[in-house]
Every structure is written in C-alpha cells, then in structure tokens.
C-alpha cells in the first residue's frame, strides 16, 4: 500500500510531502516528493493514563470509539475491575482487548484495595504483582496511590516497587497535592509520573524534580487549563491523558481534544504532538509506530493544521476509522461479576443526630479533591436529614460485597432539589454511592443497582431509571452508542432535578475515593484524606 500526504515528522520536527510505502503492517520506505498535497499524516494519539472501565465499556468497545478520534493506543490501568475481581479481572481486560486491532498496554494494579479503610472485592498482594509484572502484556506498575506507604516505607509497598525495578518496568505515580520533602521522598523511590496535579505550583515543583506530569482532562477532573502553560518550558516531560471518561464524552472526543485546544492556545505543533504520542511511547517503551521507516504503520490522516479533523486512523497499516466511522466491530463479552448484597430498607439510611454541628464533604466541580466544611446540623425528630435549601444532602455508601451497616455522611454542591442519584462506578472499591434529598428515594436508587447487580440510577417520587452494568458491576456489553444515550438521559435527569455539576455521576463516583483529599466516605465511614484516618460526621 502506498500513501501520499504531507508527513508531520515529530522526531525531525519538519513537514514535507511524502510517499509512504507500507508492507506487512510496517512502513518500509518514506520518500520526499515535490507534489502539492491536501492532507497531513502524523503519529496516532496515545492516552497516557486511562481506566477503560470508567467509560462503562469493555476494552474492545472503548477501542471502537477511540479510533474515530485518532487514538491508536492507551496506557490502561485495570485497577477498577481488579478491585472487584482481582487478577481475574486483569485477565478479563487483556483477553477482551486482544480481540480488536488497537494497542492496549496494561499495568499491574499496585493498590488493590486502595486502602485498608474500605471494602473491596479482592486483594492483589506483592506476590501477585511480581507475577503480573513478569508477563509481557503488563508493561508498567500502575499508579502507586499509597503515598504514605511509600514515604514511610511500608514493607508490602516496597516489595511492589522492587518488583517493577526487577522487571525494568516504569512505575506510575498518584500523589495529589504532595509537595516539599514528602514529594521528593515519594518520587525518589523510583516513581516517574503523576496524573493527579491539580495546581500549577504543585505541577511545576514536580517537573523541576524530574517527574513526568500528565495533563488530565476527563469527565470530572479537568486540569488542562491550569497546567497546559507548562508545556512550553517542559515539553519533554508532559503527556496527555483522560484518566476517567464517561461514554457520552468519549463519543465526543478523546486525546484529540487536548491537541486541538493546545494548538488553539498557540503552543508549538511538535510539543503538542509529542505530548500526545512520542513522549508516551518513549516513556513506556511501546511498539506503537511514530511514522518512521521500520515502524508499525500506526498513524492518522487529518484535513489541515488549523481544524485538525481526523479523516482516517490506521493501525498496523489498516484503516480502522474514517470520517468518524469506526471499522472495528463490537465483540461478544461474557458477564463476570462479584455482587452479593441484599435489598435495603429506607430505615437503613437513617442517621441519629448527635450534635449541633456536622462535617460536610464539599464537592468541587471539575476536581477530584474535596474540602471539609463544618455547618449547623439539620435535626428532624432526632435524626440528621438532608437540608435541601442549604444544599447539604445526605450521602451514603453501601457495601456491595456483603451485607453490612450503611455508612452515612453529608455533602454539598450536588445540588439536587428532589430525588436521589446512585452509582456503583465508585472509585476505588466500587461499592454503591448514593446522594439524595430523602431516605426513601435514596433507598429506591440503591435497590435499582442491587437488582441489576451494578449500574447507575436515579429515583424520585415519579420515576426510577437505571443503566445496568452487569460486567463487574461497572461495565456493560452493550454498544457504546446505546450506553452513551442511556447515560445522557440519566445525566440530563439529574440536572433537571437540580444538579449544577458538569458531570454529576462522574463527580459522585469519586466521593468514595479515599486517596484523594480532603474528605471522602467509604463503606466503613467518613475519612480524612490528609490525616489518613476516619473522622466523625458530628463535631463534638
């Protein structure tokens, strides 16, 4: 096969008209020509850190959509399914990914469970990590979220880090807000990246220490605007990632959105494209091609350097997408799960009042971090209830793996004026998180998920909606378009009930993520992510 186009060489940093010959999936020759050509070819995009599970799609279906946006590969952390099913979950992702023409590179989930302060469905210990890292399908040690364990030299954490070094595989970081000496101790342990920077000063300090900073723009966490100016001074240390992207957003865009926005801001073309491909490929030592002789024929064709519309996506020399149409076929995906709790009663969500002041999780739109507020309690007949007028709503986490007491607390900025929303796409352990204006609707929303053995839901006096996620309780084998449509309906209904959040369900999914400060709720209770210990709902 021969292709003629203007070639963007991001290694030599030049653009020229070229004739590219492809044989047996490889680029065998590139010849400069003098013709005037109307399109451009360049290396395909690679997401430097993503949890495929957050799209609610299995890997094969994720790939089917991602290629329409020019993505040819991902650095995929199967941490979410691992928290439900352990190593078997990692195997599920690898096996499914092999069924489609797409470059998935999986990591060994380093923190399953993420902490000892929550209930997960499985454990992956240091022996499991060593076995995973010995496999060719596993190319790195995935995000080390237990930064206290690194800093204070927890024996099990150190064994996992040592395994990665033994197998000569990179170690991904996860250290939101970590600065100063603690930051240095953490990254000096051999950790090389961080995708959790939410502040400019924080990211700058990590870059100056030699850390590779991943600029994330997901459905809930949006750090692009805060961090993108760092690309100019540190172009070799910046990569682009989406981390967590819900199906409706994946249908719209992927890493191509980073590229378009960065170019629109005036950043150097080669710096931008390297952050979207070259830097990732080199850091993780991937076999994805970079439009050089001898490389795999993985590249994209665009219309022009201003609009940057994707015309075609090639993987291994084959067209896998053209003009927003994917040629990757959906595949059958078996159901696997771990869901073992009983239906709940509204009375299970009651919380007796214990003082006139309560601690409240302050949800911040566009961020995974939260703040802690202390407000006057709302005591109704001896029970602490949602104060809808003040937007202080009850939040609960229900253990999905066995029957246990429900953890309850309060949250601000969800914004519901009636009803409840719930999800068991709830990082990291994927228990059921629910926020509502009253116990009855919270119970209904939770029971919809329990009956489906996984999903996201909405309930109020007049309606009950659920998007069923039967695969590990966090994914579905439905087509992406159907999932996006169902998710969009739930998203719109949540906003119609009063939520002002850009992505209410994605924000909800992080309210049980204990490793992101400041205040979160696990199935075992309210947790302070700064002191790394439980705290009381009531201030006494």
N, C-alpha and C positions, 0 to 999 in steps of 0.2 A: 504494500500500500504506500502511495506517495501523497504527501500533503504539501500544498504551497500556501504560505501565510507569512505575515510579519512575526518573527520569532522574538520574544522578550527573553533574553538570556540574563537571568538574575545572578548568575555567577560572574560572568564577564561584565555585567552591567551595560549591555548595549542592546539595541533593537535593529534588526535587519530583515530584509525579505529573504526567505529561505525555502528550500525544497527539502523536506524531511522524508526519509525512506524508512519504513517500518517492516520488519520481517520477524516472524516467530515471537511476537509481543515486545520486541526490542527495537530501539532506534539504532539503525545500522549506519546511517550517514546523514549529515546535515551540510547542505551546500548553499552558500550565499548566492543569490541571483539578483538580477537588476530589474525585475518586473515590479510594477506598481500593484500592490495587493490591498484588499479592503478589510481584512480581518487580522486578528492577532492570536498567537498561541503562546501559552505560558504554563508553568507547572501548576498542577491541580492543588487545591487547598487541603490542608490537614488541620483538624481540630486538635489542639494540643492538650486538651483535658475535657473529657465528657463522660457523663454517666448516661449511657444509652437508655437505661431503664427509666430515666426521668421523662423521656419522650412518650412513655407508656407503650412503646413499640418494641418488638423484638429486633435484634440487630439487622436481620435481613430486610425488615420493613423500614427501619431507620435509613439504611443504605439506599433503598429505592427512592426515598425523597431527597436525601442529602446530595446525591449526584446531580440533581436538577439545579443545584446552586453552585456547582463546580467543586464540590468536596469529593476527594478521592480516597481519603483515609482519616482515621481517628486514633488518638491515644485514649483508649477506653478503660475506665476503671469499673470493674463489675462489682464494686463494693456494695451496691444496693441489693442485688439478688443474693450476694454472699451472706448478707446479714439475715436473710430469710432461709437459705438452703445450704450455706457453707460452700465447700469446694464443688459440690454437685451443681450449684448454681453457676459457678465459673465455667464448668464444663458445658453447661447448657448454652451459655452465651457463645463460647468458642464453636461448638458444633453447629449452632444456628448460623453464625457468621460465615462459616465455610461454604454455605450453600449459595452465596451470591458473589459476583465479581466486584469486590470492594476491599480495601486494605484496612482491616481491623487489627489493631495491636493492643492486646490486653495486658493489664498489670495484675500483680498479686495483691489482693486487698490486705493492707497492713493492719487494719484496726477493725476486726470483727469479733465481738461487738466493738463499737467505737469507744465506749467507756464501760466501767463496771456499775454505772448508775442507772442502767436501763435494761430492759429485757429484749434480747434478740432471739432469732430462731436458730442460731448456730454459732459456733466458735471456730475461728481459724487461728491456730497457735503457731509458734515459731517453727515447729517441725513441718506443719503443713506449708508454711511459707517457703521453707527451703526446698520442698518437693516441687512446689509450683514454679519457683524461680529456675529450677533445673530444666524446665520444659521450654522448647523453642517458641511455643505460642505465647509465652509470658515474657515480655520484653523489659519490664521495669517493676520496681516495688512501688505500689500505688500510695497515694497521699498518706503521709505519716501524721495523722491528726492528733496523736497523743504527744503533744509537745512537752507537757510536764514530764512524761516518761522519758523523753529524750534528754531533757535538761538535767533531770535528777537521776539519770542512768538506771532506769528500770531494767532488770535483767532480761525479761522477755522482749522488751522493745529493742535492746541492744543486740539480741540474738537475730532479730529480723533484719536489722541494719547490716549486721555482719554477713548474713546470707546474701544480701544484694551485692555486697562488695566481693564476696567469694565468687559469685557468678558473673561479676563485672557488668552489672545492670544498674541503670540510674535509679535514684531514689527521689520520688516526688514529695514536695512539702505541702503543709497545710498549717499556716501559722498566722491567723488573722490578728492584726494589731500588735504582733510581737516585735519589740524593738530593743535597742540597747544591748546589754551584756547577755540577756536571755536569748535574744535573736542570734547573736554570734555563737553561743554555745549550741544552739539548735542546728544551725546550718554547718557549723564546723564538724558535726557528726557525720557528714557525708551527704546531706540532703542538698539538692541542687536547684529546686524550683519552688515557686509559690504562686498559686492562683487566687489567693484569698486577700490580697491587698485591697483595702477599701479607702485608703488615704494616700495622697500624693507624697507626703513626708515619709510615711512608712515604706512605700514602694521605693522611693529614692534611696533610703538608707539600706534597703536590701540589695538594690542594684549596685550600690557602692561597695557592698560586701562581696559582690560577685555572683549573687543569686540571679537565676533566670526568672523574670517576672512575666506571668501570663495575664494578659489583659482580658478580663472576662466580661461578656455581655450575654447573660442568659435571660430567662423569662422573669425571674425575680431579682437576682443580683445583677446590677448594671453598673460597671466600673469603668466603662470605656471613656466617658467624658472626663472623669477625674484623672485618668492615668495616661491617656494617649499622647500627651505632650512629651512624655519621657522617651518616646520612640526616637526622637531626633538625636538625643545625646547618647542613648544606649541601644542602637539598632540591632546589635548582635545578641542582646540579652532579652529581647522582647519576643513573645509569641502570642498568638491569638487563640482564645478558647471560648466555648459557650457554657461548659460545665453542666448546667441543667436547663433544658429547653423543652417546654411542653409542646404537644403535637400541633397546635394551631400556629405557634411561632415557627416551628420547623417547616411547616408548609410554606411560610412566607419567605424565610431566609435562613442562612447559616453563616459560615465564616465570610461569605461574600459581602455581608452587611458591614463587618469590620473594615473590609478592604475599601468599599465604596465611601464609607464615612471618613476614613483616614485620608484618602486621596482628596476628598472634598475639602478637608481642612488644610490641604496644601503640603502634606507630608511627601517625602521623596518616594517615587514609584518603587524603587528597588528595596528600600527599607520596609515599605508596606508589604510587598510580595514576599520578602524573606520572612517576615513575621508570620505570614500565612502559610508558609511551606518550608523553605530552606532551613530556617532555624530549628524547626521541629524535627525535620528529617535528620539533620546532623546531630542534634542533641540525643535522640533516641536510637541513632544508627539504623534507620529504616531503609527498606529496599525500594521505597517509592521513588519513581523517576523524577529528575529535575531538568528534563529536556536536553540531555547531553548524550553524545554517542555512547552506546553500550548500556544506557539506562532502560528500565522498563518504560514502555510508552504510556505514561500517565500524565495527561495534560488537559488543558481546557482551551477552547476557542471562544474569543469574545468579539463584539462588534467594533468597539473603539475604546480609547483610553479615558474617555470622559464618562460615558454612561456605564461602561463595564458590564454590559448584559451578556450572560452566558449563552452562547449559541450551541456548543457541544461539549460534552465531557467524555474523555477517553480514559479507559483503564485497561492496561495491558494491550494497548493497540486497538481496542474495540470501543465503538461508540456505545456508551451506557445511558446517555441522555442527550436530547436535542430539543432546543427551544421549549424548555420547561416540561418536556415529556420524558418520563423515565422508561428505559427499556428493560430494567430489572423487574423480574416477575415476583409476585408475592409467593411465599412458600408456606406449606403446612407446618404449624408449630405445635408440638404436643403441650398439653396442660400439665404443669408441675406446680405444687403449692405446699404451704405449711400454714394452716389457718385452723385454730382449734379453740374458739371461744363461743360461749352461749349468748343468746339474745339477752338484751338488757331491759331493765325497767326504768321509767322516768325517775323513780325514787333513788336509783343508784347514782344519780348525778347531783343529789342534794349535798350541800356543804353547810354545816352548822357554823354560825358566826361565833368568833372567839375574841374579837376586839373591835375597836372603832377605827382602826387603820389597817389597810391591806397593801401588800406588794403587788404591783401590776407590771406585766410584760408590755413594753411599748414597742409595737411593731413599726419598723421604719420602711416605708415604701422604697423599693429598689435596692434594699440591703438585706443581708442575712443576719447582720448584727442586730441586737435589740438594746433598748435601755431599760433601766429599772425605775419605776415610779412608785411613790407611796401616796395613797389617796384615802379619803374618808370611806369607810365601809358602807355598804347598802344593805342594811339589816331588815329583812321582811319576816316577821313572826319567828325570829330566832335563826333564820337561815340567810346566808350571804347569797344575794341574787345579782343577776346582770342589771346594770344601770344603763338602760338604753339611751336615755337623754344625755348622759355623760360619755357615751361610747365606751363604757367599761363592761365588757362582756365576759361571760364565763367560758373558759377553755378547759377541755378535759382530754386526757389520753387514756385509751382503753387498750389493755394488753390483748393482742390478737392470738398469742400462742398458748395461753391457758386462762382460765377464769381467775381473776384477781381483783382486788379493790381498784376502783377507778380513781386516777389522780386528777385533782381539780385545782384550778387557779383562775386568774383573771387577766384579760388582755385589752389593750387599747389600740385603736386605729383600724380594726377590721371593718367597723362601720355599719354592720347590719342593723336594720331597724325592725326587722321581724325575721323569724325562722332561724335556721341553722345550716351550716355547711360542714362537711366532714371529708376526710381523706385518709387512706392508709398508704398513700405515697407520702411517707412521713420519715424523713431522714433522721437517724440512720437505720433505726431498727424496724421501721415501717409498721409500728403499731397504729391504732386509729386515733387521729387527732380531730377534734370537733370543737367548733365555736358556735355559740348560739345565744339567742335572746331569752330562751326559756328551756327548762329541763325536758319538756315533752317533745319539742322539736329536735333537740339535741339527741334524744334517745331514738327518735324515728330515723334521723340521718345516720346514726351509728348502726342501727339494725339493718338498714338497707345494705350497708357494706358487709356486715356479718353474713347476711343471707347470700350475698354474691361471692363471698369469700375473697373480697378485695374490690377496691374501686374508689371513686369519688362520688359524693352525693350532696343533695340539697333537700331540705324538708321545711315546710311551714304548714299552716293550718289547711291550706288548699291543695298542696302539691307534694309529690315525692318523686325525685329524679335521681337516677344513678347511672354512672358509666362503669360497667362491670370490667374488672381487671383480674381475670382468673389465673394468669400465669404469675406465680409467686405473690399474687395479690397486688402486683404493681405494674403488670404489662398485660396486653391483650394480643390475640392472634388476628384481630380484625385489620382491615386495610386502613392505612394511615388517614385517608380522606374521611372515612367513616368516624374514626376516633376523633379527628380534629373537629368534625361537625358536632359530635356529641359533647365534646369538651367545650366548644364555643358556646353551645346552648347553656351549659351549666355556668360558665363564666359570666354570660350575659344576665342570667337569672340572679346570680349572686350580687352583681352590680345593681340590678333592679331592686333587690332587697335592701340596698343602701351602701354596699361596699364601694369605697372610693379607690381601692388599691388597683394598680395596673394589672396585677395577676393574683387575685385573691387566693386561688388554690395553691399556686406555687409558693406564695408567702406563707400560707398555712402549713405547707409541708416542711418548712424549716423551723417551726416553733417548737419542735421536739429535738432539734439538733444541738446537743449539749456542748459540743466542742466549739461552737461559735458564741462568743459572749453577747449580751451580758446575762440576761435572764431567760431561761427556757423551761419547758415542762416535759419530763419523761413520764413513763407509766408508773414510776416509783415516787414522783414528787417534783416540786419546784426546785430548780437547780441554778446556782450562780456559776456562770462560766468563767468568771475571773478568779474567784477563790477556789473553784473546782470542788464545790460541796453543796449539799442540799441546804435549802433555806425555807423558812416558814412563810406561808401565804399571809398570815396575820402578824402584824407588828405588835409586839407585846412589851 
